[in-house]
């Protein structure tokens, strides 16, 4: 398997490596950790200090028991709203606006010649980063800047949980030209509470849904960038 089969731009390899570091750490991904580390250092799109943090994360992923690494990933990214990697979870929650926003993002990808693999959702951060990696440097940086406020929330939630993956979000903020800094993050609800059924006509139980009479959350909307010509790689390859 080759991770880097297109002509690189300034941060092409780095963005793809960061996407893979946020992906489920199965055996195939763990086998390519040395390759990922080498790609980061080869491109040097990040500072030496940030590279050292990412090196430490890669070492941690390679040395811990595989079952522990996989279980930690699920616990960190699949069982909490603050650390969720689905970007529209932080913007729309389960509101009706999420569907149209997904369609808009898919159309952006398709206009650039990129298509999702079966089972992929367009707002998952790993997929978003794969798309950004195909864009010219200025457009990629601007795109990351548009989602920087969401990256800042996820970064802060990871910091609060003392998660080693916080350095990945910090690296993305660096590439967006933003300073990685902690922001206020609402306390995580209990899992049972977050899945509780809402009262009738009382809005959705998740954070993205406004109640009747309140404005709905904004969508992330981008003008299509027509520069890529290959198929979107899988988010978890």
C-alpha positions as CSV (number, residue, x, y, z in Angstrom):
1,X,0.0,0.0,0.0
2,X,1.3,3.4,-0.9
3,X,0.1,6.4,1.1
4,X,1.7,9.1,-1.1
5,X,1.1,8.5,-4.8
6,X,0.4,12.0,-6.0
7,X,2.7,15.0,-6.6
8,X,3.2,16.7,-3.3
9,X,2.3,20.3,-2.5
10,X,3.7,22.1,0.5
11,X,1.9,20.1,3.2
12,X,0.4,17.3,1.1
13,X,2.2,14.5,2.9
14,X,1.8,16.1,6.3
15,X,-2.0,16.5,6.0
16,X,-2.3,12.8,4.9
17,X,-0.1,11.6,7.8
18,X,-2.2,13.6,10.2
19,X,-5.4,12.1,8.7
20,X,-3.9,8.6,9.2
21,X,-2.9,9.3,12.8
22,X,-6.6,10.1,13.5
23,X,-7.8,7.0,11.8
24,X,-8.6,3.7,13.5
25,X,-5.2,2.2,14.4
26,X,-5.6,-1.3,12.9
27,X,-2.8,-3.6,12.1
28,X,-2.3,-2.2,8.6
29,X,-2.0,1.4,9.8
30,X,0.4,0.4,12.6
31,X,2.6,-1.4,10.1
32,X,3.1,1.9,8.3
33,X,3.9,4.1,11.3
34,X,7.6,4.3,10.4
35,X,6.6,5.4,6.9
36,X,4.3,8.1,8.3
37,X,7.1,9.4,10.6
38,X,9.5,9.6,7.7
39,X,7.0,11.5,5.6
40,X,6.6,14.1,8.3
41,X,10.3,14.7,8.6
42,X,10.8,14.6,4.8
43,X,8.3,17.4,4.2
44,X,9.1,19.4,7.3
45,X,5.9,21.5,7.1
46,X,5.8,21.7,10.9
47,X,8.1,23.0,13.5
48,X,10.7,20.9,15.2
49,X,8.8,21.0,18.5
50,X,5.6,19.9,16.8
51,X,7.4,17.1,15.0
52,X,8.8,15.9,18.3
53,X,5.3,15.7,19.7
54,X,4.1,13.7,16.7
55,X,7.1,11.4,17.0
56,X,6.1,10.7,20.6
57,X,2.6,9.8,19.5
58,X,3.8,7.5,16.8
59,X,6.2,5.8,19.2
60,X,3.3,5.4,21.7
61,X,1.0,3.8,19.0
62,X,3.8,1.4,17.9
63,X,4.9,0.2,21.4
64,X,1.6,-0.3,23.2
65,X,-0.4,-3.4,23.0
66,X,-2.6,-3.4,19.8
67,X,-5.8,-4.1,21.7
68,X,-5.1,-1.2,24.1
69,X,-4.3,1.2,21.2
70,X,-7.6,0.2,19.4
71,X,-9.7,0.4,22.6
72,X,-8.3,3.8,23.5
73,X,-9.1,5.1,20.0
74,X,-12.7,4.0,20.3
75,X,-13.0,5.4,23.8
76,X,-11.5,8.7,22.8
77,X,-13.2,9.5,19.5
78,X,-16.4,7.4,19.4
79,X,-17.7,7.9,22.9
80,X,-17.7,11.6,23.4
81,X,-19.1,14.6,21.7
82,X,-16.3,17.0,22.5
83,X,-13.7,14.8,20.8
84,X,-15.9,13.6,17.9
85,X,-14.2,13.7,14.6
86,X,-17.4,14.4,12.6
87,X,-17.1,18.2,12.2
88,X,-20.8,18.8,11.8
89,X,-21.4,17.1,15.1
90,X,-19.9,20.3,16.6
91,X,-21.9,22.6,14.4
92,X,-25.3,21.1,13.8
93,X,-25.5,18.1,16.2
94,X,-28.5,16.1,15.0
95,X,-30.4,19.1,13.6
96,X,-32.0,19.1,10.2
97,X,-29.2,21.4,8.9
98,X,-26.7,18.5,9.1
99,X,-28.1,16.8,6.0
100,X,-27.9,19.7,3.6
101,X,-24.4,20.6,5.0
102,X,-23.3,17.0,4.2
103,X,-24.7,17.4,0.6
104,X,-22.8,20.7,0.2
105,X,-19.6,19.1,1.3
106,X,-20.0,16.1,-1.0
107,X,-20.6,18.5,-3.9
108,X,-17.4,20.3,-3.1
109,X,-15.5,17.0,-3.2
110,X,-17.1,15.9,-6.4
111,X,-16.5,19.2,-8.1
112,X,-12.8,18.6,-7.3
113,X,-13.0,15.1,-8.8
114,X,-13.0,13.3,-5.4
115,X,-15.5,10.7,-4.4
116,X,-16.1,9.0,-1.1
117,X,-15.5,5.4,-0.5
118,X,-18.5,3.3,0.7
119,X,-19.3,4.0,4.3
120,X,-17.4,7.3,4.5
121,X,-19.1,10.4,5.7
122,X,-17.9,13.7,4.2
123,X,-17.6,15.6,7.5
124,X,-15.2,13.1,9.2
125,X,-12.0,15.0,9.8
126,X,-9.8,12.2,8.2
127,X,-11.8,12.6,5.0
128,X,-11.7,16.4,5.2
129,X,-7.9,16.3,5.5
130,X,-7.5,13.9,2.6
131,X,-9.4,16.5,0.5
132,X,-7.4,19.4,1.8
133,X,-4.2,17.5,0.9
134,X,-5.2,17.6,-2.8
135,X,-5.5,21.4,-2.9
136,X,-2.8,24.0,-3.6
137,X,-1.0,25.4,-0.5
138,X,-3.0,28.6,-0.3
139,X,-6.4,26.9,-0.8
140,X,-5.5,24.2,1.7
141,X,-4.5,26.7,4.3
142,X,-7.7,28.8,3.7
143,X,-9.8,25.6,4.0
144,X,-8.2,24.7,7.3
145,X,-8.8,28.3,8.5
146,X,-12.5,27.9,7.8
147,X,-12.7,24.9,10.2
148,X,-10.1,26.2,12.7
149,X,-12.8,27.1,15.3
150,X,-13.9,23.4,15.3
151,X,-10.4,22.2,15.4
152,X,-9.8,24.4,18.4
153,X,-12.8,22.8,20.2
154,X,-11.6,19.3,19.5
155,X,-8.0,20.2,20.5
156,X,-9.3,21.6,23.8
157,X,-11.4,18.5,24.5
158,X,-8.4,16.3,23.9
159,X,-6.3,18.5,26.2
160,X,-8.9,18.1,28.9
161,X,-8.7,14.4,28.6
162,X,-4.9,14.5,28.5
163,X,-4.9,12.6,25.2
164,X,-1.7,12.3,23.2
165,X,-3.7,12.9,20.0
166,X,-4.0,16.6,21.0
167,X,-0.7,17.2,19.1
168,X,-2.4,16.2,15.9
169,X,-5.0,18.9,16.2
170,X,-2.3,21.4,17.3
171,X,-0.4,20.5,14.1
172,X,-3.5,21.2,12.0
173,X,-4.0,24.6,13.7
174,X,-0.4,25.4,12.9
175,X,-1.0,24.6,9.2
176,X,-4.1,26.8,9.3
177,X,-2.0,29.7,10.6
178,X,-3.8,29.6,14.0
179,X,-2.4,29.3,17.5
180,X,-3.4,26.1,19.3
181,X,-4.9,27.2,22.6
182,X,-7.4,25.8,25.0
183,X,-11.0,27.2,24.8
184,X,-14.0,26.6,27.0
185,X,-15.5,23.2,26.3
186,X,-18.9,22.2,27.8
187,X,-18.8,19.3,30.2
188,X,-19.4,15.9,28.5
189,X,-22.9,14.5,29.2
190,X,-23.2,10.9,30.3
191,X,-23.5,8.6,27.4
192,X,-27.0,7.5,28.4
193,X,-28.1,11.1,28.8
194,X,-26.8,12.1,25.3
195,X,-28.9,9.3,23.7
196,X,-32.0,10.1,25.7
197,X,-35.2,10.8,23.8
198,X,-36.2,14.5,23.8
199,X,-39.6,15.7,24.9
200,X,-42.1,16.1,22.1
201,X,-41.8,19.5,20.4
202,X,-38.9,20.5,22.7
203,X,-36.1,20.3,20.2
204,X,-33.4,17.6,19.9
205,X,-31.5,16.4,22.9
206,X,-28.2,17.0,21.2
207,X,-26.3,20.3,21.3
208,X,-26.7,21.1,17.6
209,X,-30.5,21.5,17.5
210,X,-32.1,24.8,18.3
211,X,-35.5,24.9,19.9
212,X,-38.5,26.4,18.1
213,X,-38.1,30.2,17.6
214,X,-34.3,30.1,17.9
215,X,-31.9,30.5,14.9
216,X,-30.4,27.3,13.5
217,X,-26.6,26.8,13.6
218,X,-24.7,28.0,10.5
219,X,-23.4,25.6,7.9
220,X,-19.9,25.3,6.6
221,X,-20.2,26.1,2.9
222,X,-17.3,26.4,0.5
223,X,-17.0,27.3,-3.2
224,X,-15.8,24.3,-5.1
225,X,-12.1,24.1,-6.0
226,X,-11.6,22.3,-9.3
227,X,-8.0,21.1,-9.1
228,X,-7.9,17.5,-8.1
229,X,-8.5,14.6,-10.5
230,X,-8.1,11.4,-8.5
231,X,-10.4,9.4,-6.3
232,X,-10.6,10.2,-2.6
233,X,-8.4,7.7,-0.6
234,X,-10.1,5.8,2.2
235,X,-10.1,7.6,5.5
236,X,-8.8,4.5,7.4
237,X,-6.3,3.0,5.0
